Amino acid sequence: MFNIEVDTFKGKVTPGECVVVNAGEIHHFAAEHEARFIFAVLDNRLPFKIAVATKIGRFDFEP
C-alpha cells in the first residue's frame, strides 16, 4: 500500500487499484517499506478500461 496525492485525489492505494497521473500534474507519494508498485510512463496509451473511465474507481485486470 502507498499514500498518494494528485490534484483532486488524496488517499491510500491498495493492491488491485491504480492511480493515473496526467502529464504535468504535480504529485506526491510515500510507500510502505514492503510495498511493490509499478510506475509507467505511457505516452497517452492507457489501457482501455482506464482511458474510458469517468471517475476514480477499481479495475480488475487480466494478465
Chimera marker file (.cmm) of the C-alpha trace (Angstrom):
<marker_set name="trace">
<marker id="1" x="0.000" y="0.000" z="0.000" r="1" g="1" b="0" radius="0.5"/>
<marker id="2" x="1.074" y="3.570" z="-0.551" r="1" g="1" b="0" radius="0.5"/>
<marker id="3" x="-0.325" y="7.042" z="0.004" r="1" g="1" b="0" radius="0.5"/>
<marker id="4" x="-0.590" y="9.437" z="-2.904" r="1" g="1" b="0" radius="0.5"/>
<marker id="5" x="-1.737" y="12.997" z="-3.523" r="1" g="1" b="0" radius="0.5"/>
<marker id="6" x="-2.601" y="14.045" z="-7.072" r="1" g="1" b="0" radius="0.5"/>
<marker id="7" x="-4.633" y="17.131" z="-7.961" r="1" g="1" b="0" radius="0.5"/>
<marker id="8" x="-8.129" y="16.149" z="-6.706" r="1" g="1" b="0" radius="0.5"/>
<marker id="9" x="-7.260" y="12.767" z="-5.137" r="1" g="1" b="0" radius="0.5"/>
<marker id="10" x="-5.553" y="12.161" z="-1.826" r="1" g="1" b="0" radius="0.5"/>
<marker id="11" x="-5.572" y="8.748" z="-0.230" r="1" g="1" b="0" radius="0.5"/>
<marker id="12" x="-4.325" y="5.192" z="0.013" r="1" g="1" b="0" radius="0.5"/>
<marker id="13" x="-3.762" y="2.905" z="-2.948" r="1" g="1" b="0" radius="0.5"/>
<marker id="14" x="-4.074" y="-0.789" z="-2.201" r="1" g="1" b="0" radius="0.5"/>
<marker id="15" x="-3.392" y="-3.931" z="-4.262" r="1" g="1" b="0" radius="0.5"/>
<marker id="16" x="-5.606" y="-4.062" z="-7.358" r="1" g="1" b="0" radius="0.5"/>
<marker id="17" x="-6.044" y="-0.292" z="-7.570" r="1" g="1" b="0" radius="0.5"/>
<marker id="18" x="-4.403" y="2.239" z="-9.835" r="1" g="1" b="0" radius="0.5"/>
<marker id="19" x="-3.942" y="5.990" z="-9.985" r="1" g="1" b="0" radius="0.5"/>
<marker id="20" x="-3.445" y="7.845" z="-13.246" r="1" g="1" b="0" radius="0.5"/>
<marker id="21" x="-1.217" y="10.915" z="-13.084" r="1" g="1" b="0" radius="0.5"/>
<marker id="22" x="-1.639" y="13.080" z="-16.155" r="1" g="1" b="0" radius="0.5"/>
<marker id="23" x="1.391" y="14.676" z="-17.763" r="1" g="1" b="0" radius="0.5"/>
<marker id="24" x="2.422" y="17.795" z="-15.895" r="1" g="1" b="0" radius="0.5"/>
<marker id="25" x="0.369" y="17.080" z="-12.765" r="1" g="1" b="0" radius="0.5"/>
<marker id="26" x="2.203" y="17.606" z="-9.513" r="1" g="1" b="0" radius="0.5"/>
<marker id="27" x="2.007" y="14.500" z="-7.366" r="1" g="1" b="0" radius="0.5"/>
<marker id="28" x="3.497" y="13.172" z="-4.159" r="1" g="1" b="0" radius="0.5"/>
<marker id="29" x="3.560" y="9.652" z="-2.789" r="1" g="1" b="0" radius="0.5"/>
<marker id="30" x="5.034" y="7.656" z="0.060" r="1" g="1" b="0" radius="0.5"/>
<marker id="31" x="5.151" y="3.875" z="0.090" r="1" g="1" b="0" radius="0.5"/>
<marker id="32" x="5.468" y="1.459" z="2.961" r="1" g="1" b="0" radius="0.5"/>
<marker id="33" x="8.811" y="-0.319" z="3.045" r="1" g="1" b="0" radius="0.5"/>
<marker id="34" x="7.299" y="-3.625" z="1.863" r="1" g="1" b="0" radius="0.5"/>
<marker id="35" x="5.212" y="-2.040" z="-0.921" r="1" g="1" b="0" radius="0.5"/>
<marker id="36" x="5.582" y="-3.114" z="-4.528" r="1" g="1" b="0" radius="0.5"/>
<marker id="37" x="4.169" y="-0.981" z="-7.309" r="1" g="1" b="0" radius="0.5"/>
<marker id="38" x="4.651" y="-0.146" z="-10.970" r="1" g="1" b="0" radius="0.5"/>
<marker id="39" x="5.258" y="3.349" z="-12.277" r="1" g="1" b="0" radius="0.5"/>
<marker id="40" x="4.786" y="3.580" z="-16.038" r="1" g="1" b="0" radius="0.5"/>
<marker id="41" x="5.101" y="6.464" z="-18.488" r="1" g="1" b="0" radius="0.5"/>
<marker id="42" x="2.615" y="5.520" z="-21.192" r="1" g="1" b="0" radius="0.5"/>
<marker id="43" x="2.699" y="8.450" z="-23.649" r="1" g="1" b="0" radius="0.5"/>
<marker id="44" x="-1.115" y="8.664" z="-23.988" r="1" g="1" b="0" radius="0.5"/>
<marker id="45" x="-1.564" y="4.916" z="-24.450" r="1" g="1" b="0" radius="0.5"/>
<marker id="46" x="-3.588" y="3.963" z="-21.404" r="1" g="1" b="0" radius="0.5"/>
<marker id="47" x="-5.280" y="0.573" z="-21.145" r="1" g="1" b="0" radius="0.5"/>
<marker id="48" x="-8.852" y="0.839" z="-22.458" r="1" g="1" b="0" radius="0.5"/>
<marker id="49" x="-10.604" y="0.448" z="-19.071" r="1" g="1" b="0" radius="0.5"/>
<marker id="50" x="-8.595" y="3.322" z="-17.656" r="1" g="1" b="0" radius="0.5"/>
<marker id="51" x="-8.801" y="5.543" z="-20.740" r="1" g="1" b="0" radius="0.5"/>
<marker id="52" x="-12.617" y="5.461" z="-20.764" r="1" g="1" b="0" radius="0.5"/>
<marker id="53" x="-13.103" y="5.808" z="-17.002" r="1" g="1" b="0" radius="0.5"/>
<marker id="54" x="-15.054" y="8.881" z="-15.917" r="1" g="1" b="0" radius="0.5"/>
<marker id="55" x="-14.208" y="8.665" z="-12.226" r="1" g="1" b="0" radius="0.5"/>
<marker id="56" x="-11.730" y="7.131" z="-9.849" r="1" g="1" b="0" radius="0.5"/>
<marker id="57" x="-12.632" y="3.523" z="-9.443" r="1" g="1" b="0" radius="0.5"/>
<marker id="58" x="-11.440" y="-0.004" z="-9.056" r="1" g="1" b="0" radius="0.5"/>
<marker id="59" x="-10.431" y="-2.016" z="-12.102" r="1" g="1" b="0" radius="0.5"/>
<marker id="60" x="-9.796" y="-5.719" z="-12.466" r="1" g="1" b="0" radius="0.5"/>
<marker id="61" x="-7.058" y="-6.525" z="-14.946" r="1" g="1" b="0" radius="0.5"/>
<marker id="62" x="-6.467" y="-9.892" z="-16.513" r="1" g="1" b="0" radius="0.5"/>
<marker id="63" x="-2.843" y="-10.920" z="-17.057" r="1" g="1" b="0" radius="0.5"/>
<link id1="1" id2="2" r="1" g="1" b="0" radius="0.2"/>
<link id1="2" id2="3" r="1" g="1" b="0" radius="0.2"/>
<link id1="3" id2="4" r="1" g="1" b="0" radius="0.2"/>
<link id1="4" id2="5" r="1" g="1" b="0" radius="0.2"/>
<link id1="5" id2="6" r="1" g="1" b="0" radius="0.2"/>
<link id1="6" id2="7" r="1" g="1" b="0" radius="0.2"/>
<link id1="7" id2="8" r="1" g="1" b="0" radius="0.2"/>
<link id1="8" id2="9" r="1" g="1" b="0" radius="0.2"/>
<link id1="9" id2="10" r="1" g="1" b="0" radius="0.2"/>
<link id1="10" id2="11" r="1" g="1" b="0" radius="0.2"/>
<link id1="11" id2="12" r="1" g="1" b="0" radius="0.2"/>
<link id1="12" id2="13" r="1" g="1" b="0" radius="0.2"/>
<link id1="13" id2="14" r="1" g="1" b="0" radius="0.2"/>
<link id1="14" id2="15" r="1" g="1" b="0" radius="0.2"/>
<link id1="15" id2="16" r="1" g="1" b="0" radius="0.2"/>
<link id1="16" id2="17" r="1" g="1" b="0" radius="0.2"/>
<link id1="17" id2="18" r="1" g="1" b="0" radius="0.2"/>
<link id1="18" id2="19" r="1" g="1" b="0" radius="0.2"/>
<link id1="19" id2="20" r="1" g="1" b="0" radius="0.2"/>
<link id1="20" id2="21" r="1" g="1" b="0" radius="0.2"/>
<link id1="21" id2="22" r="1" g="1" b="0" radius="0.2"/>
<link id1="22" id2="23" r="1" g="1" b="0" radius="0.2"/>
<link id1="23" id2="24" r="1" g="1" b="0" radius="0.2"/>
<link id1="24" id2="25" r="1" g="1" b="0" radius="0.2"/>
<link id1="25" id2="26" r="1" g="1" b="0" radius="0.2"/>
<link id1="26" id2="27" r="1" g="1" b="0" radius="0.2"/>
<link id1="27" id2="28" r="1" g="1" b="0" radius="0.2"/>
<link id1="28" id2="29" r="1" g="1" b="0" radius="0.2"/>
<link id1="29" id2="30" r="1" g="1" b="0" radius="0.2"/>
<link id1="30" id2="31" r="1" g="1" b="0" radius="0.2"/>
<link id1="31" id2="32" r="1" g="1" b="0" radius="0.2"/>
<link id1="32" id2="33" r="1" g="1" b="0" radius="0.2"/>
<link id1="33" id2="34" r="1" g="1" b="0" radius="0.2"/>
<link id1="34" id2="35" r="1" g="1" b="0" radius="0.2"/>
<link id1="35" id2="36" r="1" g="1" b="0" radius="0.2"/>
<link id1="36" id2="37" r="1" g="1" b="0" radius="0.2"/>
<link id1="37" id2="38" r="1" g="1" b="0" radius="0.2"/>
<link id1="38" id2="39" r="1" g="1" b="0" radius="0.2"/>
<link id1="39" id2="40" r="1" g="1" b="0" radius="0.2"/>
<link id1="40" id2="41" r="1" g="1" b="0" radius="0.2"/>
<link id1="41" id2="42" r="1" g="1" b="0" radius="0.2"/>
<link id1="42" id2="43" r="1" g="1" b="0" radius="0.2"/>
<link id1="43" id2="44" r="1" g="1" b="0" radius="0.2"/>
<link id1="44" id2="45" r="1" g="1" b="0" radius="0.2"/>
<link id1="45" id2="46" r="1" g="1" b="0" radius="0.2"/>
<link id1="46" id2="47" r="1" g="1" b="0" radius="0.2"/>
<link id1="47" id2="48" r="1" g="1" b="0" radius="0.2"/>
<link id1="48" id2="49" r="1" g="1" b="0" radius="0.2"/>
<link id1="49" id2="50" r="1" g="1" b="0" radius="0.2"/>
<link id1="50" id2="51" r="1" g="1" b="0" radius="0.2"/>
<link id1="51" id2="52" r="1" g="1" b="0" radius="0.2"/>
<link id1="52" id2="53" r="1" g="1" b="0" radius="0.2"/>
<link id1="53" id2="54" r="1" g="1" b="0" radius="0.2"/>
<link id1="54" id2="55" r="1" g="1" b="0" radius="0.2"/>
<link id1="55" id2="56" r="1" g="1" b="0" radius="0.2"/>
<link id1="56" id2="57" r="1" g="1" b="0" radius="0.2"/>
<link id1="57" id2="58" r="1" g="1" b="0" radius="0.2"/>
<link id1="58" id2="59" r="1" g="1" b="0" radius="0.2"/>
<link id1="59" id2="60" r="1" g="1" b="0" radius="0.2"/>
<link id1="60" id2="61" r="1" g="1" b="0" radius="0.2"/>
<link id1="61" id2="62" r="1" g="1" b="0" radius="0.2"/>
<link id1="62" id2="63" r="1" g="1" b="0" radius="0.2"/>
</marker_set>
